[in-house]
Amino acid sequence: MEVIFAPPAMLHPDITEFFAPDGPLAQALPGYLRRDAQVDLAQAIERTMAQRGTLVAEAGTGIGKTWAYLVPAFARGGKVLVSTGTRTLQDQLYARDLPRVRAALALPVTAALLKGRGNYVCHYHLDRLQGDERALKNRAEIAQLRQIQVFANISKTGDRADLAQIPEDADIWQRVTSTRENCLGQDCPRIRDCFVVKARRQAQEADVVVVNHALFMADMVLREEGVTDLLPEVDTVIFDEAHQLPDTATRFLGNSVSTHQLLDFGRTMEAAGLAYAREAAKWGDVSREVETAARELRLACASLERVPGRKATFEAMPEPEVFDAALAVLRKTLEAATRALAGVAEKHPDLMAAARGGADLVTRLSRWASPGRPGATEAALDPGWGSDANGPEAQAVAEAAEPAVAAAREAAQAVLREAAAEASWTGPAVRWVEHGQHHVRLHAAPLSVAQAFSRHRKPGQAWILTSATLSVHGDFNHFTSQLGLDDAETGRWESPFDYATQGLLYVPQGMPEPQSPRFVERFVETLMPLLEASPGGALVLCTTLRAVERVAEGLKDACEDAGHEWPILRQGEATRRDLLERFVKLKHPVLVGSASFWEGIDLPGDVLTLVAIDKLPFAPPDDPVIEARLRACRARGGNPFEQYQLPEAAIALKQGAGRLIRTESDWGVLVVGDARLVEKPYGKRLWRGLPPFARTRDMDAALAFYARRSSGTFQD
């Protein structure tokens, strides 16, 4: 059922008063403007909370959806979980938006921030690294370790995001944080100081808990196995940036095993064995056997180097006999190593953690043992997914704990149950192998997450899912069907912006076909006069990483030829945060990026006056998950392009276009270099889903738009 600007029949008596021109929000927040769409959205959310229903709400840019859901979340009472798309948005919501609204409403609401355990410094692993500085790779890591030591002693949260001096992707973080496999739990000697335990305790006690989608999905997987201490029980769940949920669910309901993980396991096992059970086994030999088996698996996948994308589904592996033989040896080697660890696991927590890690790897690899490679059209589908999660190989690990004490045996069995939880969803799956430059990774993912995701909703719990991009020209079916939310109420609340005046959509004429070798060259040529006319920065969004490199190089050469000294920023040369910080400070910057730059970017005002998209964002058909989903759709008698590829592209295109206009004062030109947007019959479905910009195919009209809107004083 879709509702557009429809006020609910039963309103909370106070909900509209908060948004009044003389209400608490207006009095406490400078620049606050009452927006009818924001009030209507808040009313719909309040009704959904009262009725314990499900609302899928598409809220156009500028409505203020964050305040629209925070006000009823605070005002209604009850316990609320807010899940955001990324950790960055999570931090922003908790540190900025939530305190401002709470202070404005003057309500005694408590809030907590909760992230995955890998975001918190682990005292135990930090202590271990301090005692073995030989494990540090260089002087930079020695300095980083000292910074983390000081931070751990003074921080109240242990959240690594609060230590910005150390890069987010620094390798040392992996060694001073814990994982589910190597966490010692109640056996940890530093349990009383544990930042994870403290954060979870605060979340249990708070009225509003802010998490991210990844943590929500991790909780969902564990709850299937009866582990319920990750996230608290709540009355309402609010998913912000909900368009990311299908991809996040697919990632978390699947799994992967890499040769990097296998080598790390071998090193961890050897270190723990030599330190605490030296006489129990020849740990160096056992570790070398694991390392050899992992390297043999990588060699067995060498034929993938000749395959496009260096990846193939399990059933389509070149030289499958070689791969299967190497995989079988690896599994047996891991089983033997894990038995050896389980037999001495009671001697020390590090041995128990290593045994848990081995059991997890064994269980994951067991899923690659069956079924075989049928040559039928459904070759990529595995209807027996998860059937071996409790099979002989998995049971063997539990039996291996027999020589150990009962506690150790139970712990090893618990690992198997936790790992088996990752196969808690049922239905077809796709498995594929990826060959990297220095590693091989085995992946598996479900073709549909609808059943598992919808099953996670508890009876009597309200769900609100909101984003600026959930429908395809008003049709929510693609999104709701992906998550099994077919009975949800849906609604659209249009943006208050005057898009026809503020923005212009320009699709140039005479562009080559997107697959043409000349496409990038012509795309760059098209951008140059627009860059010269635009007074602000430019964001160039590409559909592939290879296109990022080619477009960035082309723009660099074109700028040099024209005598422009504009900074050309490129995805990959620095972190996303660093690139955006530099973009804001530089004069007339041009930032070229791919997937991660299509959403979650706010560059208001003249900082950004040109957004260019090279091609329509159709998902690559050689992606194993997409390929399998298209095949499954076709097997059901459906039309994969109409039912999957086109809706996905429409939502992605709307996300990219949404970077241009973020406030009432923003303006600029949106360029789409792919003429299919207007020349193909399906193009109308795509551009009708975009904001209602003025439209043109004439370069002179685009340049005239800049001339009218800019001051004319822009200089290089």
SVG drawing of the C-alpha trace seen along z (x, -y; Angstrom):
<svg xmlns="http://www.w3.org/2000/svg" viewBox="-8 -38 70 76">
<polyline fill="none" stroke="black" stroke-width="0.4" points="0.0,0.0 1.5,-3.3 0.8,-6.6 2.0,-10.0 1.6,-12.9 -1.2,-11.0 -1.5,-11.9 -2.3,-9.0 -5.7,-8.7 -4.4,-8.5 -1.8,-10.9 0.3,-11.2 -1.2,-14.3 2.2,-16.0 4.0,-14.9 3.1,-17.9 3.8,-20.4 7.5,-19.6 7.7,-20.8 5.7,-24.0 7.3,-27.3 7.4,-28.3 8.0,-24.7 11.0,-23.3 13.0,-22.4 12.6,-25.9 13.7,-27.5 16.7,-25.3 18.0,-24.8 19.2,-27.9 17.9,-28.0 15.1,-25.5 12.3,-25.6 9.0,-23.7 8.6,-21.4 5.2,-19.8 6.8,-16.7 9.0,-16.2 6.0,-16.5 3.9,-14.1 6.8,-11.6 7.2,-11.9 3.4,-11.2 3.6,-8.1 6.6,-6.8 4.7,-7.6 1.7,-5.6 3.8,-2.7 5.5,-2.6 2.1,-2.6 0.7,0.1 3.9,2.2 3.8,2.2 6.3,1.9 6.9,-1.3 9.1,-1.7 9.5,-5.4 11.3,-7.1 12.2,-10.6 13.5,-13.0 16.7,-14.9 16.2,-17.9 13.1,-16.7 15.1,-16.0 14.3,-12.3 16.8,-12.0 14.8,-14.4 11.5,-13.0 12.3,-9.6 14.3,-10.8 11.4,-12.9 8.8,-10.0 11.6,-7.7 12.2,-10.1 8.6,-11.1 6.8,-7.7 9.0,-6.0 10.0,-2.3 13.4,-1.0 14.5,-1.9 17.4,-0.6 18.6,-2.9 20.7,-1.2 22.7,-3.3 24.5,-2.3 28.0,-3.0 30.1,-3.6 30.7,-7.2 27.0,-7.9 26.6,-6.1 29.1,-8.3 27.5,-11.4 24.1,-10.4 25.2,-9.7 27.6,-12.6 25.7,-15.4 22.0,-14.8 20.9,-12.8 22.2,-15.2 20.8,-18.2 17.3,-16.8 17.3,-15.4 18.4,-18.7 15.7,-20.5 12.9,-18.3 14.3,-18.3 13.4,-14.6 15.2,-12.3 16.3,-9.9 19.5,-7.8 21.4,-6.8 24.3,-4.4 26.6,-3.8 27.4,-0.2 29.8,1.2 31.2,4.5 34.0,5.8 36.7,5.1 36.1,1.4 37.3,1.5 40.8,1.9 41.2,5.3 43.3,5.0 44.4,8.6 45.7,8.5 47.2,5.1 49.1,6.5 50.3,9.5 51.6,7.2 53.4,5.0 55.2,8.1 56.3,9.1 57.5,6.0 59.3,8.3 55.9,8.8 55.9,5.1 56.9,4.5 58.7,1.2 59.3,-2.0 55.9,-3.4 54.1,-0.5 56.2,-0.9 55.0,-4.5 51.4,-3.5 51.5,-0.9 52.6,-3.5 49.7,-5.8 47.2,-3.0 48.6,-2.1 48.1,-5.7 44.6,-5.8 43.5,-2.6 44.5,-3.9 42.6,-7.2 39.6,-6.4 36.2,-5.7 35.0,-3.8 38.1,-2.3 36.5,-3.1 39.3,-3.3 37.4,-6.0 38.4,-8.3 42.1,-7.8 42.2,-9.6 46.0,-9.9 46.2,-6.2 44.7,-5.5 41.6,-3.4 43.2,-0.8 46.4,-0.5 47.4,3.1 48.1,2.8 44.4,2.5 43.9,6.1 46.4,7.1 45.0,5.0 41.4,5.8 39.6,9.1 37.4,11.3 34.6,13.7 37.1,16.5 40.0,15.3 38.0,13.5 38.5,15.3 35.2,14.2 34.8,14.9 38.2,16.5 39.9,13.3 42.1,11.9 41.1,8.3 37.4,9.0 36.6,6.3 38.3,3.7 36.8,4.9 35.5,2.1 33.2,4.4 31.5,5.6 31.1,2.1 29.6,0.9 27.1,3.8 26.1,3.2 25.4,-0.5 23.4,0.6 21.3,2.9 20.5,0.0 19.9,-2.8 16.6,-4.0 18.0,-4.5 20.8,-2.4 22.7,-3.4 24.3,-0.6 25.1,0.0 23.7,2.5 26.7,4.8 26.3,5.2 22.5,5.7 23.2,8.5 25.8,10.1 23.3,10.1 20.7,11.7 23.1,14.5 24.0,15.2 20.4,15.2 19.6,18.0 22.0,20.1 20.6,18.8 23.3,16.2 21.3,13.2 23.7,11.0 25.0,8.9 22.1,6.4 19.4,5.7 15.7,6.5 13.8,3.4 10.3,2.3 11.2,0.4 14.0,0.8 14.7,-2.2 16.9,-1.5 18.4,-4.6 19.9,-4.4 17.9,-1.2 18.7,-0.8 22.0,0.7 20.3,3.6 20.0,6.1 23.7,6.0 24.7,6.0 22.4,9.0 23.9,10.9 27.4,10.2 26.7,11.3 24.6,14.4 27.4,15.6 31.0,16.2 34.5,16.4 37.8,18.2 41.1,16.8 44.6,18.2 45.6,15.1 43.2,16.4 44.7,19.9 48.3,18.6 47.3,16.5 45.8,19.5 49.0,21.5 51.1,18.8 48.7,18.3 48.5,22.1 52.3,22.4 52.9,19.5 50.2,20.7 51.4,24.4 55.1,23.6 54.2,21.2 51.8,23.3 51.9,27.0 55.3,27.5 55.5,31.2 52.0,32.0 52.9,31.8 55.5,30.7 53.8,27.4 56.3,26.1 55.6,29.1 51.8,28.8 51.9,25.1 54.1,25.8 51.6,28.4 48.8,25.9 50.9,23.3 51.8,25.8 48.2,26.9 47.1,23.2 49.8,22.4 49.0,25.6 45.4,24.4 46.5,21.1 48.7,22.9 45.7,25.0 43.7,21.8 46.5,20.4 44.3,21.1 41.9,18.3 44.5,15.8 43.4,16.4 39.7,16.0 38.0,12.5 37.9,10.9 40.2,13.7 37.2,15.4 34.8,18.3 31.9,20.1 32.7,23.3 31.0,25.3 32.8,23.5 36.3,23.8 38.9,24.5 40.9,27.6 38.4,28.6 40.1,31.9 43.3,30.1 41.3,27.6 39.2,30.4 42.3,32.4 44.0,29.4 40.9,28.5 40.5,32.0 44.1,32.0 43.6,28.6 40.5,29.7 42.2,32.8 45.2,30.8 43.0,28.3 41.0,31.0 44.2,32.6 45.6,29.3 42.3,28.4 42.2,31.9 45.7,31.3 44.6,27.9 41.4,29.1 43.3,31.8 45.3,29.2 42.8,26.3 42.2,26.4 45.9,25.5 45.6,21.9 43.0,19.4 45.2,18.8 45.1,22.5 41.3,22.5 41.0,19.4 43.2,21.1 41.1,24.2 38.0,22.1 39.5,20.5 40.4,23.9 37.0,25.2 35.4,22.2 37.7,22.7 36.9,26.4 33.1,25.7 33.3,23.1 35.4,25.4 33.0,28.3 30.5,26.4 32.7,26.7 32.7,30.5 29.3,31.1 27.5,31.2 29.5,31.5 29.5,29.7 26.3,30.6 26.5,29.4 22.9,28.2 21.8,24.6 21.5,24.3 25.1,25.2 25.9,22.3 23.1,23.1 23.7,25.2 20.3,26.4 22.0,28.2 23.6,25.2 24.5,25.7 23.8,29.5 27.3,30.3 27.5,27.7 26.9,30.5 28.3,33.3 31.1,35.7 33.9,33.2 32.3,30.7 31.5,33.5 35.1,34.7 36.3,31.5 33.9,31.7 34.9,35.4 38.6,34.3 38.0,32.6 37.3,35.9 40.7,36.0 40.2,32.6 38.2,31.6 34.4,31.2 34.7,27.4 37.1,27.5 35.0,30.0 31.9,27.8 33.8,24.7 34.9,26.5 31.4,27.6 30.1,24.1 32.4,22.9 30.9,25.3 27.4,24.2 28.3,20.6 29.9,21.3 26.9,23.4 24.7,20.4 26.2,18.7 24.3,21.3 21.1,20.5 19.3,19.4 18.1,21.9 17.6,21.9 19.8,21.7 23.3,20.2 26.2,19.4 29.9,20.3 32.8,18.8 36.6,18.6 38.5,15.3 42.2,15.2 44.0,12.1 47.6,11.1 48.8,12.7 45.8,14.7 42.9,17.0 39.5,16.5 36.5,18.9 33.2,17.1 29.6,18.2 26.4,16.1 22.6,16.7 20.7,15.9 17.9,14.4 18.0,13.0 14.2,12.3 13.3,15.3 16.2,15.0 15.8,11.2 12.0,11.1 12.2,14.0 14.4,12.0 11.7,9.5 10.2,10.3 6.5,10.4 5.2,7.0 8.2,5.1 7.9,2.0 10.2,1.6 10.8,-1.6 13.0,-1.6 13.9,-4.9 16.2,-6.3 16.1,-8.8 16.3,-5.9 13.9,-3.0 11.5,-3.1 11.8,-2.9 9.6,-5.8 7.3,-5.2 7.3,-1.4 8.7,0.2 8.3,3.8 12.0,4.4 13.2,3.3 10.5,4.9 10.7,8.2 14.4,8.4 13.9,8.3 10.7,10.2 8.6,7.2 5.7,7.7 3.1,6.6 4.8,3.3 3.2,0.0 5.1,-2.2 5.2,-5.9 7.0,-8.7 7.7,-12.1 9.0,-14.4 12.0,-16.7 11.2,-20.4 13.9,-21.6 13.2,-23.4 15.1,-21.0 14.0,-22.6 15.6,-25.8 18.5,-24.6 19.8,-21.9 20.1,-20.8 20.4,-17.3 22.6,-17.3 22.9,-14.2 25.3,-15.1 24.6,-14.2 26.9,-12.2 28.5,-10.1 29.9,-6.8 28.3,-3.5 29.4,-2.9 31.5,0.1 33.3,-1.8 37.1,-2.3 36.5,-6.0 34.0,-6.5 36.3,-7.7 38.1,-10.1 34.8,-11.7 33.5,-11.8 36.6,-13.7 36.2,-16.1 32.6,-16.7 33.6,-17.5 36.3,-20.1 34.1,-23.1 31.7,-22.3 34.6,-22.3 35.8,-25.6 32.3,-27.1 31.7,-25.6 32.7,-27.9 33.0,-25.0 34.4,-21.6 33.4,-18.5 32.6,-15.0 33.0,-12.4 31.3,-9.1 32.5,-6.0 30.9,-2.6 34.2,-0.7 37.6,-1.2 39.3,-0.8 37.2,-3.7 38.3,-5.8 41.9,-5.4 41.3,-6.1 39.0,-9.1 41.4,-10.6 44.4,-10.2 42.4,-11.7 41.3,-14.7 44.9,-15.2 46.2,-15.3 43.4,-17.5 44.0,-20.0 47.7,-20.2 47.0,-20.7 44.6,-23.5 46.9,-25.1 44.7,-24.5 46.2,-23.6 43.1,-22.0 43.8,-19.3 42.7,-15.9 41.9,-13.6 41.4,-9.9 39.9,-7.1 42.7,-4.9 45.4,-7.5 44.2,-8.2 41.4,-7.2 37.8,-8.4 37.9,-10.7 41.2,-12.3 40.0,-12.8 36.8,-14.6 38.7,-16.7 41.1,-17.8 38.2,-18.4 36.6,-20.9 39.9,-22.9 41.2,-23.0 40.2,-25.4 38.3,-23.9 39.0,-20.3 38.0,-17.4 37.4,-14.1 37.1,-10.9 35.6,-7.9 33.6,-4.7 31.1,-2.8 31.9,-4.2 31.5,-7.8 28.0,-7.4 26.4,-7.9 27.0,-9.3 28.7,-12.5 27.5,-16.0 29.3,-18.9 26.9,-21.8 27.1,-25.2 29.7,-26.2 32.0,-23.4 30.3,-21.2 28.6,-22.5 29.2,-19.7 28.4,-16.0 29.2,-13.7 28.3,-10.1 30.1,-8.2 27.7,-5.3 24.4,-3.9 25.2,-1.9 24.1,1.5 25.7,4.2 28.4,6.2 26.9,9.4 30.1,11.3 29.6,10.8 29.0,14.3 26.1,13.4 24.4,11.3 25.0,13.9 23.4,16.5 20.4,14.3 19.8,13.5 20.0,17.2 17.5,18.0 15.1,15.3 15.3,16.6 14.7,20.2 11.5,19.0 10.3,17.6 11.0,14.0 12.8,11.2 16.1,10.6 16.7,7.2 13.2,5.8 13.0,7.4 16.5,7.1 19.0,5.2 16.9,2.1 15.6,1.5 19.1,1.9 20.4,-0.6 17.6,-3.1 18.3,-3.1 22.0,-3.5 21.6,-6.3 19.3,-8.2 22.0,-7.8 24.7,-9.3 22.5,-12.1 21.6,-12.9 25.1,-14.2 24.5,-17.4 21.7,-19.2 21.9,-18.8 20.4,-22.1 18.0,-24.8 21.0,-26.9 22.8,-24.3 22.9,-24.3 24.7,-22.8 24.7,-20.5 24.3,-16.7 26.0,-15.1 25.2,-11.6 27.5,-10.5 25.5,-7.4 23.0,-8.3 21.0,-5.2 19.3,-7.3 17.3,-9.1 17.8,-7.0 16.7,-3.6 13.0,-2.7 13.9,-1.8 15.8,-5.1 12.5,-6.8 12.1,-4.6 15.5,-5.7 15.4,-9.4 11.8,-9.7 13.2,-8.3 15.7,-11.2 15.0,-14.5 12.9,-16.7 15.9,-18.7 15.5,-20.8 16.8,-18.8 18.9,-19.4 21.1,-17.7 22.7,-20.9 26.1,-21.9 25.4,-25.6 22.3,-25.3 24.4,-23.8 27.0,-26.5 24.3,-29.1 22.9,-27.6 26.3,-28.2 26.5,-31.7 23.1,-32.6 23.8,-31.1 27.4,-32.0 28.9,-35.4 31.1,-35.2 34.2,-36.0 35.6,-32.4 39.2,-32.2 41.7,-29.3"/>
</svg>
